Amino acid sequence: MWLVFAVTHEVIMRWLARQKEGRSTPTWQDLAGHRTGLDVLAQGIPDNVQLVSHSWGTGAIFDRKRHRIHAAIPSLNRRDLATVWTACHELWHPTQTGPFWNKVFALLRLGEWVWIFDVMFIGSRDFLRFSRGSTEFATLMAVLGGISYFWGDFLPEFDAVIHTPDSFARNGFIWSDSDTAKSWIDYQIKIGVINYLGNTLILTTAFTLLVVMLNRVVII
């Protein structure tokens, strides 16, 4: 199942990449003056979030636990639209606060803890003399943990993808051609949602199947 998700995701992303080749890039202006993606992150980052730059990797990632945005200097020290768009996407994540998002991130942590508990349960059930019905219980827990983790991981990225245009405007960028821009934005949102959906499915399936396989291998 994991392999099917991974291969399907790769095929879809390659197909979308080929579609991208025929699309025109809209013209845009930086009202604050020719900033790189790294400049955008540095100037648009909230006061309670720290920017940490690295000389390795690509793009940027928001570390919610430590209130940091980790940015890769080589890939973000450019002024092209795709780089700036990536920076604006990442700057949306610190805005995901409030009761709703607290519940979403609680789902993510719950999924992780359910998997950890499940592995501990599998490892100790022989010692504790649980019945063979515990195999089905452990499998159910692994699946429920996967469902919880999936929504906790995917929803923040989905929200950031569909609100990147708002972040783009909020950080001082405007479009010169609204029609071309709309088509480009719609494509970016579509490919972003598919990409994050695929990545989350692959990650969730891998961890869930790992626990399920462990459950089947460790026989009472």
ROLOGU-145603 format. One record per atom (N, C-alpha, C): residue in three letters; x, y, z; atom name. Coordinates in Angstrom, 1 decimal, decimal comma. Example, Ala and Ser with C-alpha at 12.3 -4.5 7.8 and 13.67 -1.06 7.14 Angstrom:
<atoms>
ALA;13,2;-5,7;7,8;N
ALA;12,3;-4,5;7,8;CA
ALA;13,2;-3,3;7,8;C
SER;12,8;-2,2;7,1;N
SER;13,7;-1,1;7,1;CA
SER;12,9;0,0;7,9;C
</atoms>
This chain:
<atoms>
MET;0,8;-1,2;0,0;N
MET;0,0;0,0;0,0;CA
MET;0,9;1,3;0,0;C
TRP;1,9;1,2;0,9;N
TRP;2,8;2,4;0,9;CA
TRP;3,5;2,6;-0,4;C
LEU;3,9;1,5;-1,0;N
LEU;4,6;1,7;-2,3;CA
LEU;3,6;2,2;-3,4;C
VAL;2,4;1,8;-3,4;N
VAL;1,4;2,3;-4,3;CA
VAL;1,2;3,8;-4,1;C
PHE;1,0;4,3;-2,9;N
PHE;0,9;5,7;-2,6;CA
PHE;2,1;6,5;-3,1;C
ALA;3,3;5,9;-2,8;N
ALA;4,6;6,6;-3,2;CA
ALA;4,7;6,7;-4,7;C
VAL;4,5;5,6;-5,4;N
VAL;4,6;5,6;-6,9;CA
VAL;3,5;6,5;-7,5;C
THR;2,3;6,4;-7,1;N
THR;1,2;7,2;-7,6;CA
THR;1,5;8,7;-7,4;C
HIS;2,0;9,1;-6,2;N
HIS;2,3;10,5;-5,9;CA
HIS;3,4;11,0;-6,9;C
GLU;4,4;10,2;-7,1;N
GLU;5,5;10,6;-8,0;CA
GLU;5,1;10,7;-9,4;C
VAL;4,2;9,8;-9,9;N
VAL;3,7;9,9;-11,2;CA
VAL;2,9;11,2;-11,4;C
ILE;2,0;11,5;-10,4;N
ILE;1,1;12,7;-10,5;CA
ILE;2,0;14,0;-10,5;C
MET;3,0;14,0;-9,6;N
MET;3,8;15,2;-9,5;CA
MET;4,6;15,4;-10,8;C
ARG;5,1;14,4;-11,4;N
ARG;5,9;14,5;-12,7;CA
ARG;4,9;15,0;-13,8;C
TRP;3,7;14,5;-13,8;N
TRP;2,7;14,9;-14,8;CA
TRP;2,4;16,4;-14,6;C
LEU;2,2;16,8;-13,4;N
LEU;1,9;18,3;-13,1;CA
LEU;3,1;19,1;-13,5;C
ALA;4,3;18,6;-13,3;N
ALA;5,5;19,4;-13,6;CA
ALA;5,6;19,6;-15,1;C
ARG;5,2;18,6;-15,9;N
ARG;5,2;18,7;-17,4;CA
ARG;4,2;19,8;-17,8;C
GLN;3,0;19,8;-17,1;N
GLN;2,0;20,8;-17,4;CA
GLN;2,5;22,2;-17,1;C
LYS;3,4;22,4;-16,1;N
LYS;3,9;23,7;-15,7;CA
LYS;4,8;24,3;-16,8;C
GLU;5,4;23,4;-17,6;N
GLU;6,4;23,9;-18,6;CA
GLU;5,7;24,8;-19,6;C
GLY;4,4;24,6;-19,9;N
GLY;3,7;25,4;-20,9;CA
GLY;3,0;26,6;-20,4;C
ARG;3,2;26,9;-19,1;N
ARG;2,5;28,0;-18,5;CA
ARG;3,4;29,2;-18,4;C
SER;2,8;30,4;-18,6;N
SER;3,5;31,6;-18,5;CA
SER;3,5;32,1;-17,1;C
THR;4,7;32,7;-16,7;N
THR;4,8;33,2;-15,3;CA
THR;4,4;34,6;-15,3;C
PRO;3,4;35,0;-14,4;N
PRO;2,9;36,4;-14,3;CA
PRO;4,0;37,3;-13,9;C
THR;3,9;38,6;-14,3;N
THR;4,8;39,6;-13,8;CA
THR;4,3;40,1;-12,5;C
TRP;5,2;40,5;-11,6;N
TRP;4,9;40,9;-10,3;CA
TRP;5,9;42,0;-9,8;C
GLN;5,5;42,7;-8,8;N
GLN;6,3;43,8;-8,2;CA
GLN;6,5;43,7;-6,7;C
ASP;7,6;44,0;-6,3;N
ASP;7,9;44,0;-4,9;CA
ASP;7,9;45,5;-4,4;C
LEU;6,9;45,8;-3,7;N
LEU;6,7;47,2;-3,2;CA
LEU;7,8;47,6;-2,3;C
ALA;8,4;46,7;-1,6;N
ALA;9,5;47,0;-0,6;CA
ALA;10,9;47,0;-1,3;C
GLY;10,9;46,6;-2,6;N
GLY;12,2;46,6;-3,3;CA
GLY;13,0;45,4;-3,5;C
HIS;12,8;44,7;-4,5;N
HIS;13,7;43,6;-5,0;CA
HIS;14,3;42,7;-3,8;C
ARG;13,4;42,1;-3,0;N
ARG;13,9;41,3;-2,0;CA
ARG;14,0;39,8;-2,4;C
THR;14,9;39,1;-1,8;N
THR;15,0;37,7;-2,0;CA
THR;14,0;37,0;-1,1;C
GLY;13,9;35,7;-1,3;N
GLY;13,0;34,9;-0,4;CA
GLY;13,5;35,0;1,0;C
LEU;14,8;35,0;1,2;N
LEU;15,4;35,1;2,5;CA
LEU;15,0;36,5;3,1;C
ASP;15,1;37,5;2,3;N
ASP;14,7;38,9;2,8;CA
ASP;13,3;38,9;3,3;C
VAL;12,4;38,3;2,5;N
VAL;11,0;38,3;2,8;CA
VAL;10,7;37,6;4,1;C
LEU;11,4;36,5;4,3;N
LEU;11,2;35,8;5,6;CA
LEU;11,7;36,6;6,8;C
ALA;12,9;37,3;6,6;N
ALA;13,5;38,1;7,7;CA
ALA;12,6;39,3;8,0;C
GLN;12,0;39,9;7,0;N
GLN;11,2;41,1;7,2;CA
GLN;9,7;40,8;7,6;C
GLY;9,2;39,6;7,2;N
GLY;7,8;39,3;7,4;CA
GLY;7,6;38,4;8,6;C
ILE;8,7;38,0;9,3;N
ILE;8,5;37,0;10,4;CA
ILE;8,0;37,7;11,6;C
PRO;7,0;37,1;12,3;N
PRO;6,5;37,7;13,5;CA
PRO;7,5;37,9;14,6;C
ASP;7,2;38,8;15,6;N
ASP;8,2;39,1;16,6;CA
ASP;8,5;37,9;17,5;C
ASN;7,6;37,0;17,7;N
ASN;7,8;35,9;18,6;CA
ASN;8,3;34,6;17,9;C
VAL;8,8;34,8;16,6;N
VAL;9,3;33,7;15,8;CA
VAL;10,8;34,0;15,4;C
GLN;11,6;33,1;15,5;N
GLN;13,0;33,3;15,2;CA
GLN;13,4;32,7;13,8;C
LEU;14,2;33,4;13,0;N
LEU;14,6;32,9;11,8;CA
LEU;16,0;32,3;11,9;C
VAL;16,1;31,0;11,5;N
VAL;17,4;30,3;11,6;CA
VAL;17,8;29,9;10,2;C
SER;18,9;30,4;9,8;N
SER;19,4;30,1;8,4;CA
SER;20,4;29,0;8,4;C
HIS;20,3;28,2;7,3;N
HIS;21,2;27,0;7,1;CA
HIS;21,8;27,1;5,7;C
SER;23,0;26,6;5,6;N
SER;23,7;26,5;4,3;CA
SER;23,4;25,2;3,6;C
TRP;22,5;24,4;4,1;N
TRP;22,2;23,1;3,5;CA
TRP;20,6;23,0;3,4;C
GLY;20,2;22,1;2,5;N
GLY;18,8;21,8;2,4;CA
GLY;18,2;22,8;1,3;C
THR;16,8;22,7;1,2;N
THR;16,1;23,6;0,3;CA
THR;14,9;24,1;1,0;C
GLY;14,4;25,3;0,6;N
GLY;13,2;25,9;1,1;CA
GLY;13,2;26,3;2,5;C
ALA;12,1;26,2;3,2;N
ALA;12,0;26,6;4,6;CA
ALA;11,0;25,7;5,3;C
ILE;11,1;25,6;6,6;N
ILE;10,1;24,9;7,4;CA
ILE;9,9;25,5;8,7;C
PHE;8,7;25,6;9,2;N
PHE;8,3;26,2;10,5;CA
PHE;8,3;25,2;11,6;C
ASP;9,1;25,4;12,6;N
ASP;9,2;24,6;13,8;CA
ASP;8,3;25,2;14,8;C
ARG;7,1;24,6;15,0;N
ARG;6,1;25,2;15,8;CA
ARG;6,5;25,1;17,3;C
LYS;7,1;24,0;17,7;N
LYS;7,5;23,8;19,1;CA
LYS;8,5;24,9;19,6;C
ARG;9,4;25,2;18,7;N
ARG;10,5;26,1;19,1;CA
ARG;10,3;27,5;18,6;C
HIS;9,2;27,7;17,9;N
HIS;8,9;29,1;17,3;CA
HIS;10,0;29,5;16,4;C
ARG;10,4;28,7;15,4;N
ARG;11,5;29,0;14,5;CA
ARG;11,1;28,7;13,1;C
ILE;11,6;29,5;12,2;N
ILE;11,5;29,1;10,8;CA
ILE;13,0;28,8;10,3;C
HIS;13,2;27,6;9,9;N
HIS;14,5;27,2;9,4;CA
HIS;14,5;27,4;7,9;C
ALA;15,4;28,2;7,4;N
ALA;15,5;28,6;6,0;CA
ALA;16,8;28,1;5,4;C
ALA;16,8;27,6;4,2;N
ALA;18,0;27,2;3,5;CA
ALA;18,5;28,3;2,7;C
ILE;19,6;28,9;3,0;N
ILE;20,2;30,0;2,3;CA
ILE;20,3;29,8;0,8;C
PRO;20,9;28,8;0,3;N
PRO;21,2;28,6;-1,1;CA
PRO;19,9;28,7;-2,0;C
SER;18,8;28,0;-1,5;N
SER;17,6;28,0;-2,3;CA
SER;16,7;29,2;-2,1;C
LEU;16,9;29,9;-1,0;N
LEU;16,0;31,1;-0,8;CA
LEU;16,6;32,4;-1,0;C
ASN;17,9;32,4;-1,3;N
ASN;18,6;33,7;-1,6;CA
ASN;18,5;34,1;-3,0;C
ARG;17,3;34,0;-3,5;N
ARG;17,0;34,4;-4,9;CA
ARG;15,7;35,3;-5,0;C
ARG;15,5;35,9;-6,1;N
ARG;14,4;36,9;-6,3;CA
ARG;13,3;36,4;-7,2;C
ASP;13,4;35,2;-7,6;N
ASP;12,3;34,7;-8,6;CA
ASP;11,0;34,4;-7,9;C
LEU;9,9;34,3;-8,6;N
LEU;8,6;34,2;-8,0;CA
LEU;8,4;33,0;-7,2;C
ALA;8,9;31,8;-7,7;N
ALA;8,7;30,6;-7,0;CA
ALA;9,4;30,6;-5,6;C
THR;10,5;31,3;-5,5;N
THR;11,2;31,4;-4,2;CA
THR;10,5;32,3;-3,3;C
VAL;10,0;33,4;-3,8;N
VAL;9,3;34,3;-2,9;CA
VAL;7,9;33,7;-2,5;C
TRP;7,3;32,9;-3,4;N
TRP;6,1;32,3;-3,1;CA
TRP;6,3;31,2;-1,9;C
THR;7,4;30,5;-2,0;N
THR;7,7;29,6;-0,9;CA
THR;7,9;30,3;0,4;C
ALA;8,5;31,4;0,4;N
ALA;8,7;32,2;1,7;CA
ALA;7,4;32,7;2,2;C
CYS;6,5;33,1;1,3;N
CYS;5,2;33,6;1,8;CA
CYS;4,3;32,4;2,3;C
HIS;4,5;31,3;1,7;N
HIS;3,8;30,1;2,2;CA
HIS;4,2;29,8;3,7;C
GLU;5,5;29,8;3,9;N
GLU;6,0;29,5;5,2;CA
GLU;5,6;30,6;6,3;C
LEU;5,5;31,8;5,8;N
LEU;5,1;32,9;6,8;CA
LEU;3,7;32,8;7,2;C
TRP;2,9;32,0;6,5;N
TRP;1,5;31,8;6,9;CA
TRP;1,4;30,9;8,1;C
HIS;2,3;30,0;8,3;N
HIS;2,2;29,0;9,4;CA
HIS;2,2;29,7;10,8;C
PRO;3,0;30,7;11,1;N
PRO;2,9;31,3;12,4;CA
PRO;1,6;31,9;12,7;C
THR;0,7;32,2;11,7;N
THR;-0,6;32,8;11,9;CA
THR;-1,6;31,7;12,4;C
GLN;-1,3;30,5;12,3;N
GLN;-2,2;29,4;12,6;CA
GLN;-2,3;29,2;14,2;C
THR;-3,0;30,1;14,8;N
THR;-3,2;30,1;16,2;CA
THR;-4,7;30,1;16,6;C
GLY;-5,0;29,9;17,8;N
GLY;-6,4;29,9;18,3;CA
GLY;-6,9;28,5;18,6;C
PRO;-8,1;28,5;19,1;N
PRO;-8,7;27,2;19,6;CA
PRO;-8,7;26,1;18,5;C
PHE;-9,1;26,5;17,3;N
PHE;-9,2;25,5;16,2;CA
PHE;-7,9;24,8;15,9;C
TRP;-6,8;25,7;15,8;N
TRP;-5,5;25,1;15,4;CA
TRP;-4,9;24,4;16,6;C
ASN;-5,2;24,8;17,8;N
ASN;-4,8;24,0;19,0;CA
ASN;-5,3;22,6;18,9;C
LYS;-6,6;22,5;18,5;N
LYS;-7,1;21,1;18,4;CA
LYS;-6,5;20,3;17,2;C
VAL;-6,2;21,0;16,1;N
VAL;-5,5;20,4;15,0;CA
VAL;-4,2;19,8;15,4;C
PHE;-3,4;20,6;16,1;N
PHE;-2,0;20,2;16,5;CA
PHE;-2,1;19,2;17,6;C
ALA;-3,2;19,2;18,4;N
ALA;-3,4;18,2;19,4;CA
ALA;-3,7;16,8;18,7;C
LEU;-4,3;16,8;17,6;N
LEU;-4,6;15,6;16,8;CA
LEU;-3,2;15,0;16,3;C
LEU;-2,3;15,9;15,9;N
LEU;-1,0;15,4;15,5;CA
LEU;-0,2;14,8;16,6;C
ARG;-0,2;15,4;17,8;N
ARG;0,5;14,8;18,9;CA
ARG;-0,2;13,6;19,4;C
LEU;-1,6;13,5;19,3;N
LEU;-2,3;12,4;19,7;CA
LEU;-1,9;11,2;18,9;C
GLY;-1,9;11,4;17,5;N
GLY;-1,5;10,3;16,6;CA
GLY;-0,1;9,8;17,0;C
GLU;0,9;10,6;17,3;N
GLU;2,2;10,2;17,6;CA
GLU;2,2;9,4;18,9;C
TRP;1,5;9,9;19,9;N
TRP;1,4;9,2;21,2;CA
TRP;0,7;7,8;21,1;C
VAL;-0,3;7,8;20,2;N
VAL;-1,0;6,5;20,1;CA
VAL;-0,1;5,4;19,4;C
TRP;0,7;5,9;18,4;N
TRP;1,7;4,9;17,9;CA
TRP;2,7;4,5;18,9;C
ILE;3,2;5,4;19,7;N
ILE;4,2;5,0;20,7;CA
ILE;3,6;4,1;21,7;C
PHE;2,3;4,4;22,2;N
PHE;1,7;3,5;23,1;CA
PHE;1,4;2,1;22,5;C
ASP;1,1;2,1;21,2;N
ASP;0,8;0,8;20,5;CA
ASP;2,1;0,0;20,5;C
VAL;3,2;0,6;20,2;N
VAL;4,5;-0,2;20,1;CA
VAL;4,8;-0,7;21,5;C
MET;4,6;0,1;22,5;N
MET;4,9;-0,4;23,9;CA
MET;3,9;-1,5;24,3;C
PHE;2,7;-1,4;23,9;N
PHE;1,7;-2,4;24,1;CA
PHE;2,1;-3,7;23,5;C
ILE;2,5;-3,6;22,2;N
ILE;2,9;-4,8;21,4;CA
ILE;4,1;-5,5;22,1;C
GLY;5,0;-4,7;22,6;N
GLY;6,2;-5,2;23,1;CA
GLY;6,0;-5,9;24,5;C
SER;5,0;-5,5;25,2;N
SER;4,8;-6,0;26,6;CA
SER;3,6;-6,9;26,7;C
ARG;2,8;-7,2;25,7;N
ARG;1,6;-8,0;25,8;CA
ARG;1,9;-9,4;26,2;C
ASP;3,0;-10,0;25,7;N
ASP;3,4;-11,4;26,0;CA
ASP;3,7;-11,5;27,5;C
PHE;4,4;-10,5;28,0;N
PHE;4,8;-10,5;29,4;CA
PHE;3,5;-10,3;30,3;C
LEU;2,6;-9,5;29,8;N
LEU;1,4;-9,2;30,6;CA
LEU;0,3;-10,2;30,3;C
ARG;0,6;-11,2;29,4;N
ARG;-0,3;-12,3;29,2;CA
ARG;-1,7;-11,8;28,6;C
PHE;-1,7;-10,9;27,6;N
PHE;-2,9;-10,5;27,0;CA
PHE;-3,4;-11,7;26,1;C
SER;-4,7;-11,7;25,8;N
SER;-5,2;-12,7;24,9;CA
SER;-4,8;-12,4;23,5;C
ARG;-5,1;-13,3;22,6;N
ARG;-4,8;-13,1;21,2;CA
ARG;-5,6;-12,0;20,5;C
GLY;-6,8;-11,7;21,2;N
GLY;-7,6;-10,6;20,6;CA
GLY;-6,9;-9,3;20,7;C
SER;-5,8;-9,2;21,4;N
SER;-5,0;-8,0;21,5;CA
SER;-4,4;-7,6;20,2;C
THR;-4,2;-8,6;19,3;N
THR;-3,6;-8,3;18,0;CA
THR;-4,5;-7,4;17,2;C
GLU;-5,8;-7,7;17,2;N
GLU;-6,8;-6,8;16,5;CA
GLU;-6,9;-5,4;17,2;C
PHE;-6,8;-5,4;18,5;N
PHE;-6,8;-4,1;19,2;CA
PHE;-5,6;-3,3;18,8;C
ALA;-4,4;-3,9;18,7;N
ALA;-3,2;-3,1;18,4;CA
ALA;-3,3;-2,6;16,9;C
THR;-3,9;-3,4;16,0;N
THR;-4,1;-2,9;14,7;CA
THR;-5,0;-1,8;14,6;C
LEU;-6,1;-1,9;15,3;N
LEU;-7,1;-0,8;15,4;CA
LEU;-6,5;0,5;15,9;C
MET;-5,7;0,4;16,9;N
MET;-5,0;1,6;17,5;CA
MET;-4,0;2,2;16,5;C
ALA;-3,3;1,4;15,7;N
ALA;-2,4;1,9;14,7;CA
ALA;-3,1;2,7;13,7;C
VAL;-4,3;2,2;13,2;N
VAL;-5,1;2,8;12,2;CA
VAL;-5,7;4,1;12,8;C
LEU;-6,2;4,1;14,0;N
LEU;-6,7;5,3;14,6;CA
LEU;-5,6;6,4;14,8;C
GLY;-4,5;5,9;15,2;N
GLY;-3,3;6,8;15,3;CA
GLY;-3,0;7,5;14,0;C
GLY;-3,0;6,7;12,9;N
GLY;-2,7;7,2;11,6;CA
GLY;-3,7;8,2;11,1;C
ILE;-5,0;8,0;11,4;N
ILE;-6,1;8,9;11,0;CA
ILE;-5,9;10,3;11,7;C
SER;-5,6;10,2;13,0;N
SER;-5,4;11,4;13,8;CA
SER;-4,1;12,1;13,3;C
TYR;-3,1;11,4;13,1;N
TYR;-1,8;12,1;12,6;CA
TYR;-2,0;12,7;11,2;C
PHE;-2,8;12,0;10,4;N
PHE;-3,0;12,5;9,0;CA
PHE;-3,6;13,9;9,0;C
TRP;-4,7;14,1;9,8;N
TRP;-5,4;15,4;9,8;CA
TRP;-4,6;16,4;10,5;C
GLY;-3,8;16,0;11,5;N
GLY;-3,0;17,0;12,2;CA
GLY;-1,8;17,5;11,4;C
ASP;-1,4;16,7;10,5;N
ASP;-0,3;17,0;9,6;CA
ASP;-0,7;17,7;8,3;C
PHE;-1,8;17,3;7,8;N
PHE;-2,2;17,8;6,5;CA
PHE;-3,0;19,2;6,6;C
LEU;-3,8;19,3;7,5;N
LEU;-4,7;20,6;7,6;CA
LEU;-3,8;21,9;7,6;C
PRO;-2,8;21,9;8,5;N
PRO;-2,0;23,2;8,5;CA
PRO;-1,3;23,5;7,1;C
GLU;-0,9;22,5;6,4;N
GLU;-0,3;22,7;5,1;CA
GLU;-1,4;23,1;4,1;C
PHE;-2,5;22,5;4,1;N
PHE;-3,6;22,8;3,2;CA
PHE;-4,0;24,3;3,4;C
ASP;-4,1;24,7;4,7;N
ASP;-4,5;26,1;5,0;CA
ASP;-3,4;27,0;4,5;C
ALA;-2,1;26,7;4,6;N
ALA;-1,1;27,6;4,2;CA
ALA;-1,0;27,7;2,7;C
VAL;-1,3;26,6;2,0;N
VAL;-1,4;26,6;0,5;CA
VAL;-2,4;27,5;0,0;C
ILE;-3,6;27,4;0,5;N
ILE;-4,7;28,2;0,0;CA
ILE;-4,7;29,7;0,4;C
HIS;-3,9;30,0;1,5;N
HIS;-3,7;31,3;1,9;CA
HIS;-2,4;32,0;1,5;C
THR;-1,6;31,3;0,8;N
THR;-0,3;31,9;0,3;CA
THR;-0,5;33,1;-0,5;C
PRO;-1,6;33,2;-1,4;N
PRO;-1,8;34,5;-2,1;CA
PRO;-2,1;35,6;-1,1;C
ASP;-2,8;35,4;0,0;N
ASP;-3,0;36,4;1,0;CA
ASP;-1,7;36,8;1,6;C
SER;-0,8;35,9;1,9;N
SER;0,5;36,2;2,5;CA
SER;1,3;36,9;1,5;C
PHE;1,2;36,6;0,3;N
PHE;2,0;37,2;-0,8;CA
PHE;1,6;38,7;-0,8;C
ALA;0,3;39,0;-0,8;N
ALA;-0,1;40,4;-0,8;CA
ALA;0,2;41,1;0,5;C
ARG;0,1;40,5;1,6;N
ARG;0,4;41,1;2,9;CA
ARG;1,9;41,4;3,1;C
ASN;2,7;40,7;2,4;N
ASN;4,2;41,0;2,5;CA
ASN;4,7;42,0;1,4;C
GLY;3,7;42,7;0,7;N
GLY;4,1;43,8;-0,1;CA
GLY;4,4;43,4;-1,6;C
PHE;3,7;42,4;-2,1;N
PHE;3,8;42,1;-3,5;CA
PHE;2,5;42,3;-4,3;C
ILE;2,6;42,8;-5,5;N
ILE;1,4;43,0;-6,3;CA
ILE;1,6;42,4;-7,7;C
TRP;0,5;42,1;-8,4;N
TRP;0,5;41,5;-9,7;CA
TRP;0,3;42,6;-10,7;C
SER;1,1;42,4;-11,8;N
SER;0,9;43,4;-12,9;CA
SER;-0,1;42,9;-13,9;C
ASP;-0,4;41,6;-14,0;N
ASP;-1,4;41,1;-14,9;CA
ASP;-2,3;40,1;-14,1;C
SER;-3,4;40,6;-13,7;N
SER;-4,3;39,8;-12,8;CA
SER;-4,8;38,5;-13,5;C
ASP;-5,1;38,5;-14,8;N
ASP;-5,6;37,3;-15,4;CA
ASP;-4,6;36,2;-15,5;C
THR;-3,4;36,5;-15,9;N
THR;-2,3;35,6;-15,9;CA
THR;-2,0;35,1;-14,5;C
ALA;-2,0;36,0;-13,5;N
ALA;-1,7;35,7;-12,1;CA
ALA;-2,8;34,7;-11,6;C
LYS;-4,1;34,9;-11,9;N
LYS;-5,1;34,1;-11,4;CA
LYS;-4,9;32,6;-11,9;C
SER;-4,6;32,5;-13,1;N
SER;-4,3;31,1;-13,7;CA
SER;-3,1;30,5;-13,0;C
TRP;-2,1;31,3;-12,8;N
TRP;-0,9;30,7;-12,1;CA
TRP;-1,1;30,4;-10,7;C
ILE;-1,9;31,2;-10,0;N
ILE;-2,2;31,0;-8,6;CA
ILE;-3,0;29,7;-8,4;C
ASP;-4,0;29,6;-9,3;N
ASP;-4,9;28,4;-9,2;CA
ASP;-4,1;27,1;-9,4;C
TYR;-3,1;27,2;-10,3;N
TYR;-2,2;26,0;-10,6;CA
TYR;-1,4;25,7;-9,4;C
GLN;-0,8;26,8;-8,8;N
GLN;0,1;26,6;-7,6;CA
GLN;-0,7;26,0;-6,4;C
ILE;-1,9;26,4;-6,3;N
ILE;-2,8;25,9;-5,2;CA
ILE;-3,0;24,4;-5,4;C
LYS;-3,4;24,1;-6,7;N
LYS;-3,7;22,7;-7,0;CA
LYS;-2,5;21,8;-6,8;C
ILE;-1,3;22,2;-7,3;N
ILE;-0,2;21,4;-7,2;CA
ILE;0,3;21,3;-5,7;C
GLY;0,1;22,4;-5,0;N
GLY;0,5;22,4;-3,6;CA
GLY;-0,3;21,5;-2,7;C
VAL;-1,6;21,5;-3,0;N
VAL;-2,5;20,6;-2,2;CA
VAL;-2,2;19,1;-2,5;C
ILE;-2,1;18,8;-3,8;N
ILE;-1,8;17,4;-4,2;CA
ILE;-0,4;17,0;-3,6;C
ASN;0,6;17,9;-3,6;N
ASN;1,9;17,5;-3,1;CA
ASN;1,8;17,2;-1,6;C
TYR;1,2;18,1;-0,9;N
TYR;1,2;17,9;0,6;CA
TYR;0,3;16,7;1,0;C
LEU;-0,8;16,6;0,2;N
LEU;-1,7;15,4;0,5;CA
LEU;-1,0;14,1;0,2;C
GLY;-0,2;14,0;-0,9;N
GLY;0,5;12,8;-1,2;CA
GLY;1,6;12,6;-0,1;C
ASN;2,4;13,6;0,2;N
ASN;3,4;13,4;1,2;CA
ASN;2,9;13,0;2,6;C
THR;1,8;13,5;3,0;N
THR;1,2;13,2;4,3;CA
THR;0,6;11,7;4,2;C
LEU;0,0;11,4;3,1;N
LEU;-0,5;10,0;3,0;CA
LEU;0,7;9,0;3,0;C
ILE;1,8;9,3;2,3;N
ILE;3,0;8,4;2,3;CA
ILE;3,5;8,3;3,7;C
LEU;3,7;9,4;4,4;N
LEU;4,3;9,4;5,8;CA
LEU;3,3;8,6;6,7;C
THR;2,1;8,9;6,7;N
THR;1,1;8,3;7,6;CA
THR;1,0;6,8;7,3;C
THR;0,9;6,4;6,1;N
THR;0,9;5,0;5,7;CA
THR;2,1;4,2;6,2;C
ALA;3,3;4,9;6,0;N
ALA;4,5;4,2;6,4;CA
ALA;4,6;3,9;7,9;C
PHE;4,2;4,9;8,7;N
PHE;4,3;4,7;10,1;CA
PHE;3,2;3,7;10,6;C
THR;2,0;3,8;10,0;N
THR;0,9;2,9;10,4;CA
THR;1,2;1,5;10,0;C
LEU;1,7;1,3;8,8;N
LEU;2,0;-0,1;8,4;CA
LEU;3,2;-0,7;9,2;C
LEU;4,1;0,2;9,6;N
LEU;5,3;-0,2;10,4;CA
LEU;4,8;-0,8;11,7;C
VAL;3,8;-0,1;12,4;N
VAL;3,3;-0,6;13,6;CA
VAL;2,4;-1,9;13,4;C
VAL;1,7;-1,9;12,3;N
VAL;0,9;-3,1;12,0;CA
VAL;1,7;-4,3;11,8;C
MET;2,8;-4,1;11,0;N
MET;3,7;-5,2;10,8;CA
MET;4,4;-5,7;12,0;C
LEU;4,8;-4,8;12,9;N
LEU;5,4;-5,1;14,2;CA
LEU;4,4;-5,9;15,0;C
ASN;3,2;-5,5;14,9;N
ASN;2,1;-6,2;15,7;CA
ASN;1,9;-7,7;15,2;C
ARG;2,1;-7,9;13,9;N
ARG;2,0;-9,2;13,3;CA
ARG;3,2;-10,1;13,5;C
VAL;4,3;-9,5;13,6;N
VAL;5,6;-10,2;13,8;CA
VAL;5,8;-10,7;15,2;C
VAL;5,5;-9,7;16,2;N
VAL;5,6;-10,1;17,6;CA
VAL;4,4;-10,9;18,0;C
ILE;4,6;-12,2;18,0;N
ILE;3,5;-13,1;18,2;CA
ILE;3,4;-13,5;19,7;C
ILE;2,2;-13,5;20,2;N
ILE;2,0;-13,8;21,6;CA
ILE;2,4;-15,3;21,9;C
</atoms>
